Amino acid sequence: MDVSSRLAKIKADIEQACERANRLPEEVKIIAVTKYVTVERAKEALEAGILHLGENRDDGLLAKWEVLKENAVFHFIGTLQSRKVKNIIDKVEYIHSLDRLSLAKEINKRASRKMKCFVQVNVSGEESKHGISPEEVTDFVKQLEEYPNIIVCGLMTMAPYTKDNDFIRTCFRKLKELQKMVQDLNLEHAPCNELSMGMSNDYIIAVEEGATMIRIGSALVGE
Ligand SMILES: *Cc1c(COP(=O)(O)O)cnc(C)c1O
């Protein structure tokens, strides 16, 4: 199926989920995750009306950025090694995977402007997942004040890969609670008004639970 038909379906799903949750569809941005696909396919997504592109490796990001930088806003999603920060920092608008102070330090050092970062939280507690634990969020966010180039624009999580929708929902709901907790700290460096959650198999639940950015790969551009 072409990207625009897939996008139409996803948008319809978002609208219905928003209606159920009493939200406005405009509150939800779609990030097309292009890590599995060619530059051509990413371009097709932009032509279908996508603005945001997400990549999880520096080389993949660079390949798309070279060609599409005038037409897209780039997001770094997924694990970020500190030594790769310098390769991507000037090319992305958002980093979705801030999960340790050593990484914050490197981003702070390499950034030539304030960088919008999501703190990645391992809500489900799965060992295979990156991210800080829910209990650590407050302290971690407070500690980021030391790095003037870092803005905590929101929280990010990946739900477990499971058919248990109730468990997925619990994870997203928990991230929303953590967001409120951070917002209540009233920290200038941490407005935390975004929630990056929801992928191809769980974006509808994520939107119902308050996602403002959903990261969709296979369901939108293919694998
Ligand atoms: C690959 C990836 C996605 C998109 O996954 P799909 O299931 O293909 O939608 C979203 N977020 C992160 C962090 C990813 O690595």
PDBQT file of the ligand as one rigid body, heavy atoms in Angstrom, charges set to zero:
ROOT
HETATM    1  C1  LIG A 301      11.581   1.338  15.388  1.00  0.00    +0.000 C 
HETATM    2  C2  LIG A 301      11.061   2.239  16.414  1.00  0.00    +0.000 A 
HETATM    3  C3  LIG A 301       9.742   2.731  16.326  1.00  0.00    +0.000 A 
HETATM    4  C4  LIG A 301       8.768   2.342  15.225  1.00  0.00    +0.000 C 
HETATM    5  O1  LIG A 301       8.456   0.994  15.300  1.00  0.00    +0.000 OA
HETATM    6  P1  LIG A 301       7.211   0.360  14.482  1.00  0.00    +0.000 P 
HETATM    7  O2  LIG A 301       6.740  -0.740  15.349  1.00  0.00    +0.000 OA
HETATM    8  O3  LIG A 301       7.754  -0.090  13.190  1.00  0.00    +0.000 OA
HETATM    9  O4  LIG A 301       6.193   1.413  14.342  1.00  0.00    +0.000 OA
HETATM   10  C5  LIG A 301       9.333   3.617  17.301  1.00  0.00    +0.000 A 
HETATM   11  N1  LIG A 301      10.137   3.996  18.314  1.00  0.00    +0.000 NA
HETATM   12  C6  LIG A 301      11.397   3.531  18.439  1.00  0.00    +0.000 A 
HETATM   13  C7  LIG A 301      12.232   4.000  19.570  1.00  0.00    +0.000 C 
HETATM   14  C8  LIG A 301      11.899   2.630  17.494  1.00  0.00    +0.000 A 
HETATM   15  O5  LIG A 301      13.152   2.175  17.635  1.00  0.00    +0.000 OA
ENDROOT
TORSDOF 0
